[in-house]
Amino acid sequence: MGVQLQPREQFAIVRQLPDHTDETTYYVQAVIRNSVTGVLIDTVRLTDEGSRRFSKIWEVPADVSREGFFIDILTSVYSDSGYTTKAAAYGDDLEQYLVFDRMPKGGGGGMDVDYKKIEKILKETIKPLTGLKNADLAPVLAQIKGVMSKVEGIKIPEMEKMDHTPVLKAIGEVEKSIVKSIDNKEVTEKTDMGEVMQKLEALMKKEPNLEQVFRAFEGIRKILTDYITDYNGREGAKEKLAQIKEALGPVFRGEDFKPTPVVKEDRAKKLFGSGE
């Protein structure tokens, strides 16, 4: 049942446009009809109050039959002041109301509710629906019951427990392979300078007066040691080491060392350092 209106009361017909961002100018008109008969009762043009709100005070018609009746108010939005073109952005809005005297005047001074009149009004309203036959829902319910039985009979299999052993084993094998590769990697051995030092010491015993030569060899040893430390294992370093050994052939072979003419001390210091 719609909202109940008192006959002859001043009722506000209101239409609020929902889009507050729409700044277009619109015009709203209300058409009031008898809900049962469809007879036009009134046409009312609402006033634009701003903020997308339109309203108009309208007097509810009298209830001549004193039995009440339903009315519907249809509001439409137009894009022109002549109310000929409806706006595409907004549809029609329909509201239904019951016009009935809520306070009938009786001798007892209290409210007298005539339920028979209300019943009559309701019967007239729903009269168009009396032609519908009662639907037989038994087949539909039977189908629903059958579907429910099938759904309940579905067994959802449990997920099998995952065996991660093969994966873990494969990871372990990879780890062992990496460790093994590291262990088997060839590491260049540290260059042994012991043989060179032994030969130099033997030379010093045989030639005690070759102090300057020994200091020169000390410089060579230091240079050679630093060079091998920085470039140990590189092909270029091996070649340099071979050249130095070739130059010092007599020492490595245990032969008597025959010094070349003595180099001036300042030049020897410049080349090899003082050795101190």
C-alpha positions as CSV (number, residue, x, y, z in Angstrom):
1,M,0.0,0.0,0.0
2,G,1.3,3.5,-0.9
3,V,1.5,6.5,1.4
4,Q,-1.9,7.7,2.6
5,L,-3.0,11.2,1.8
6,Q,-5.7,13.2,3.5
7,P,-8.4,14.6,1.1
8,R,-7.9,18.4,0.5
9,E,-4.5,18.5,2.2
10,Q,-1.6,20.5,0.8
11,F,0.8,17.9,-0.4
12,A,4.4,18.6,-1.8
13,I,5.2,16.8,-5.0
14,V,9.0,16.6,-5.1
15,R,11.5,15.3,-7.7
16,Q,15.3,15.3,-6.9
17,L,17.7,14.7,-9.8
18,P,20.5,12.4,-8.7
19,D,23.4,13.6,-10.7
20,H,24.8,16.6,-8.8
21,T,27.5,17.2,-11.5
22,D,24.9,17.8,-14.2
23,E,24.6,21.5,-14.8
24,T,22.1,21.3,-17.6
25,T,18.8,23.2,-17.2
26,Y,15.9,20.9,-16.9
27,Y,12.1,21.2,-16.4
28,V,10.0,18.7,-14.4
29,Q,6.2,18.1,-14.8
30,A,3.9,15.8,-12.7
31,V,0.9,14.0,-14.1
32,I,-1.7,12.7,-11.5
33,R,-4.1,9.9,-12.5
34,N,-6.6,7.6,-10.8
35,S,-4.7,4.4,-10.4
36,V,-7.7,2.2,-11.1
37,T,-9.4,4.0,-13.9
38,G,-6.4,5.9,-15.4
39,V,-8.4,9.1,-15.6
40,L,-6.3,12.2,-15.6
41,I,-6.8,14.2,-12.4
42,D,-4.2,17.0,-12.8
43,T,-1.0,18.2,-14.4
44,V,1.5,20.1,-12.3
45,R,4.7,21.8,-13.4
46,L,7.3,21.8,-10.6
47,T,9.4,24.7,-9.6
48,D,13.3,24.5,-9.9
49,E,14.5,25.3,-6.3
50,G,18.2,24.8,-7.2
51,S,20.6,22.0,-6.4
52,R,18.7,19.7,-8.8
53,R,15.5,19.8,-6.6
54,F,12.0,20.5,-8.1
55,S,8.8,20.7,-6.1
56,K,5.3,22.1,-6.0
57,I,2.5,22.3,-3.4
58,W,-0.5,20.5,-4.7
59,E,-4.0,20.1,-3.2
60,V,-5.2,16.5,-2.9
61,P,-8.6,16.0,-4.5
62,A,-11.7,15.4,-2.3
63,D,-12.9,11.8,-1.7
64,V,-16.4,12.1,-3.0
65,S,-17.3,8.5,-2.4
66,R,-15.8,8.6,1.1
67,E,-14.5,5.1,0.4
68,G,-11.0,6.2,-0.6
69,F,-9.1,5.7,-3.8
70,F,-5.6,5.3,-5.2
71,I,-3.8,7.8,-7.3
72,D,-0.4,7.7,-9.0
73,I,1.9,10.7,-9.6
74,L,4.3,10.4,-12.6
75,T,7.1,12.9,-12.7
76,S,9.0,13.5,-16.0
77,V,12.1,15.5,-16.8
78,Y,12.1,17.7,-19.9
79,S,15.0,19.5,-21.7
80,D,12.8,22.4,-22.9
81,S,10.5,24.9,-21.2
82,G,7.6,23.8,-23.4
83,Y,7.6,20.3,-21.8
84,T,7.7,18.6,-25.2
85,T,11.0,16.8,-25.2
86,K,12.0,14.5,-22.4
87,A,15.6,14.5,-21.2
88,A,17.5,11.4,-22.2
89,A,19.5,11.4,-19.0
90,Y,16.6,10.8,-16.7
91,G,13.6,8.5,-16.8
92,D,10.1,8.8,-15.5
93,D,9.4,8.3,-11.8
94,L,6.1,6.9,-10.5
95,E,4.7,7.0,-7.0
96,Q,1.4,5.7,-5.8
97,Y,-0.7,7.1,-2.9
98,L,-4.0,6.3,-1.1
99,V,-6.4,9.2,-0.8
100,F,-8.5,8.4,2.3
101,D,-9.8,10.3,5.3
102,R,-7.6,9.3,8.2
103,M,-9.8,11.1,10.7
104,P,-13.5,10.4,9.8
105,K,-15.9,12.5,11.9
106,G,-18.0,10.3,14.1
107,G,-20.3,10.8,17.1
108,G,-18.0,9.2,19.7
109,G,-15.2,11.7,19.2
110,G,-12.6,8.9,18.5
111,M,-11.2,7.5,15.3
112,D,-13.6,5.3,13.4
113,V,-11.9,2.8,11.1
114,D,-14.1,1.4,8.4
115,Y,-12.4,-1.9,7.6
116,K,-15.0,-2.8,5.0
117,K,-14.3,0.3,3.0
118,I,-10.6,-0.5,3.1
119,E,-11.2,-4.0,2.0
120,K,-13.3,-2.8,-0.9
121,I,-10.6,-0.4,-2.0
122,L,-8.0,-3.2,-1.9
123,K,-10.2,-5.5,-3.9
124,E,-10.7,-2.9,-6.6
125,T,-6.9,-2.3,-6.7
126,I,-6.0,-6.0,-7.1
127,K,-9.0,-6.8,-9.3
128,P,-6.9,-7.0,-12.5
129,L,-4.8,-9.8,-10.9
130,T,-7.7,-12.1,-10.2
131,G,-7.5,-13.7,-13.7
132,L,-4.2,-15.4,-12.9
133,K,-4.5,-19.2,-12.2
134,N,-2.8,-20.8,-9.3
135,A,0.5,-22.2,-10.6
136,D,1.3,-25.9,-10.0
137,L,4.8,-25.8,-8.5
138,A,5.0,-29.5,-7.7
139,P,7.1,-30.4,-10.8
140,V,9.5,-27.6,-10.1
141,L,9.9,-28.6,-6.5
142,A,10.5,-32.2,-7.6
143,Q,13.2,-31.1,-10.0
144,I,14.9,-29.0,-7.3
145,K,14.8,-31.9,-4.9
146,G,16.4,-34.2,-7.6
147,V,19.2,-31.7,-8.2
148,M,19.8,-31.3,-4.5
149,S,20.1,-35.1,-4.1
150,K,22.7,-35.3,-6.9
151,V,24.7,-32.4,-5.5
152,E,24.7,-34.1,-2.0
153,G,25.9,-37.3,-3.7
154,I,28.9,-35.8,-5.2
155,K,32.1,-36.9,-3.4
156,I,35.0,-34.5,-3.6
157,P,38.2,-36.5,-3.6
158,E,40.8,-35.6,-1.0
159,M,44.1,-34.2,-2.3
160,E,46.9,-36.7,-2.5
161,K,49.8,-36.1,-0.2
162,M,52.7,-34.6,-2.2
163,D,55.9,-36.6,-2.1
164,H,58.8,-34.1,-2.1
165,T,61.5,-36.7,-1.7
166,P,62.5,-36.8,-5.5
167,V,62.8,-33.0,-5.5
168,L,64.8,-32.9,-2.3
169,K,67.1,-35.7,-3.6
170,A,67.7,-33.8,-6.9
171,I,68.6,-30.7,-4.9
172,G,71.0,-32.7,-2.8
173,E,72.7,-34.2,-5.9
174,V,73.1,-30.7,-7.3
175,E,74.7,-29.5,-4.1
176,K,77.1,-32.4,-4.0
177,S,78.0,-31.8,-7.6
178,I,78.8,-28.1,-6.9
179,V,80.9,-29.0,-3.8
180,K,82.8,-31.7,-5.8
181,S,83.5,-29.3,-8.6
182,I,85.0,-26.8,-6.1
183,D,87.1,-29.5,-4.4
184,N,88.4,-30.8,-7.8
185,K,89.3,-27.3,-9.1
186,E,93.1,-27.1,-9.8
187,V,94.8,-24.6,-7.6
188,T,98.1,-23.2,-8.8
189,E,100.8,-24.1,-6.3
190,K,102.9,-21.5,-4.6
191,T,106.2,-20.9,-6.4
192,D,109.1,-22.5,-4.6
193,M,112.0,-20.0,-4.3
194,G,114.0,-22.4,-2.0
195,E,116.2,-23.7,-4.9
196,V,117.2,-20.2,-5.9
197,M,118.1,-19.2,-2.4
198,Q,120.1,-22.3,-1.8
199,K,122.2,-21.6,-5.0
200,L,122.7,-18.0,-3.9
201,E,123.9,-19.1,-0.4
202,A,126.3,-21.7,-2.0
203,L,127.7,-18.9,-4.2
204,M,128.2,-16.6,-1.2
205,K,130.2,-19.4,0.6
206,K,132.5,-19.8,-2.5
207,E,132.8,-16.1,-3.2
208,P,132.7,-14.2,0.2
209,N,133.6,-11.0,-1.6
210,L,130.5,-10.9,-3.7
211,E,128.4,-9.0,-1.1
212,Q,127.2,-6.6,-3.7
213,V,126.1,-9.5,-6.0
214,F,124.1,-11.0,-3.1
215,R,122.3,-7.7,-2.6
216,A,121.5,-7.6,-6.3
217,F,120.1,-11.1,-6.1
218,E,118.1,-10.1,-3.0
219,G,116.6,-7.3,-5.2
220,I,115.8,-9.8,-7.9
221,R,114.3,-12.2,-5.4
222,K,112.0,-9.5,-4.0
223,I,110.9,-8.4,-7.5
224,L,110.4,-12.0,-8.5
225,T,108.4,-12.9,-5.4
226,D,106.1,-9.8,-5.7
227,Y,105.6,-10.6,-9.4
228,I,104.7,-14.2,-8.8
229,T,102.4,-13.3,-5.9
230,D,100.5,-10.9,-8.1
231,Y,100.4,-13.0,-11.3
232,N,100.8,-16.6,-9.9
233,G,99.5,-19.1,-12.4
234,R,99.3,-16.8,-15.4
235,E,101.1,-17.8,-18.6
236,G,102.9,-14.5,-18.8
237,A,104.4,-14.9,-15.3
238,K,105.6,-18.4,-16.2
239,E,107.4,-17.0,-19.2
240,K,109.1,-14.3,-17.2
241,L,110.2,-16.9,-14.6
242,A,111.7,-19.0,-17.4
243,Q,113.6,-16.0,-18.7
244,I,115.0,-15.2,-15.2
245,K,116.1,-18.8,-14.6
246,E,117.8,-18.8,-18.0
247,A,119.7,-15.6,-17.1
248,L,120.7,-17.2,-13.8
249,G,121.7,-20.5,-15.5
250,P,125.1,-20.9,-13.9
251,V,123.6,-20.5,-10.4
252,F,120.8,-23.0,-11.0
253,R,123.3,-25.5,-12.5
254,G,125.9,-25.1,-9.6
255,E,128.6,-23.7,-11.9
256,D,131.1,-21.1,-10.9
257,F,129.7,-17.7,-11.2
258,K,131.7,-15.4,-13.4
259,P,130.6,-11.9,-12.7
260,T,130.5,-9.3,-15.4
261,P,132.4,-6.0,-15.0
262,V,131.4,-4.4,-11.8
263,V,128.5,-2.0,-12.2
264,K,128.7,1.2,-10.4
265,E,127.2,1.2,-7.0
266,D,124.8,4.0,-7.6
267,R,123.4,2.3,-10.8
268,A,123.0,-1.0,-8.9
269,K,121.1,0.8,-6.2
270,K,118.9,2.5,-8.8
271,L,118.1,-0.9,-10.4
272,F,117.8,-3.2,-7.4
273,G,117.9,-1.1,-4.3
274,S,120.4,-1.1,-1.6
275,G,119.1,-4.4,-0.1
276,E,119.3,-3.0,3.4
